[in-house]
Amino acid sequence: EADIYQTPRYLVIGTGKKITLECSQTMGHDKMYWYQQDPGMELHLIHYSYGVNSTEKGDLSSESTVSRIRTEHFPLTLESARPSHTSQYLCASRDWQTYEQYFGPGTRLTVT
Amino acid sequence: GENVEQHPSTLSVQEGDSAVIKCTYSDSASNYFPWYKQELGKRPQLIIDIRSNVGEKKDQRIAVTLNKTAKHFSLHITETQPEDSAVYFCAASWNNQGGKLIFGQGTELSVKP
């Protein structure tokens, strides 16, 4: 089934650890996005990609990095996690015809 | 920079009443305006959208209106039901900016039976 997937769904880690949040979509979309969202609050764009080998920083300053080596895969990496990184991270991809962005189920990250 | 303002932040209505949520945007180049519904613990889901060449769009109990001159757009939900309770987000997009969405602050809608 065409969808967008994120793993892990929940993650609790200690300060200073390196982590990678995975995002994959099977819809063949070129454009992909990462948002940060505290529960029930505004979504903030932190990274986006036009396609393979393209990455851009979003409007919210973030200490994370992203890569786009394959169309379907857009992982986000935190080199050294801090408590301020505790949040939900949502991945999305965009249908070029309808403009609709489809969201993944999110990764809820807690840094202790 | 681009900005989207959304009001109210919370809205409580009785079942069967109408609900209206309003958003304003800053950049007149915006050309796509979606509305997302996010239930507790779930991902945002598109409920309706409108492009800048259209003034109004309706889908059953949901409608969106766009006023390009005033740079604002609104979500209208009629005959509200308890399952409409959720957080609603408006957003604006610019096609020449990779289709990135700038979201409003969200409105928590509560429909009381």
Interface residues (C-beta under 8 A of the other chain):
Chain A: K31 Y33 G40 M41 E42 L43 H44 L45 Y48 Y50 E56 G58 D59 L90 R94 Y99 E100 Q101 Y102 F103 G104 P105 G106
Chain B: G1 E2 Y32 P34 Q38 L40 K42 R43 P44 Q45 L46 D49 R51 V87 F89 S93 N95 G98 G99 K100 L101 I102 F103 G104 Q105 G106 E108
